[in-house]
Amino acid sequence: MMAPKRYPKKRPNEFLQEITLCRIERGLTQKDASILANMSKTHLDKIERGENSPSVYTLDRLLNVYGLELGIVPVGQSHQK
């Protein structure tokens, strides 16, 4: 029998690091942000560490807490107006 594939632990990517920085810049602890986004602190911690991938809905709630919004930008176009 073949051994199951083992995948390396995910590391936070640049996007997740930016989300964490947004929280810190706003003076929010993980506990504060998780309460405002209606999620557990553990879930937020795992998202920030790259261990959980948030759904679009979860990401939208979290970004709203930070005063940001989730959007789609066509490839090759700047996100700035």
Sequence and secondary structure as in RCSB ss.txt:
>XXXX:A:sequence
MMAPKRYPKKRPNEFLQEITLCRIERGLTQKDASILANMSKTHLDKIERGENSPSVYTLDRLLNVYGLELGIVPV
GQSHQK
>XXXX:A:secstr
             HHHHHHHHHHHHTT  HHHHHHHTTS HHHHHHHHTTSS   HHHHHHHHHHTT       T
TS S  
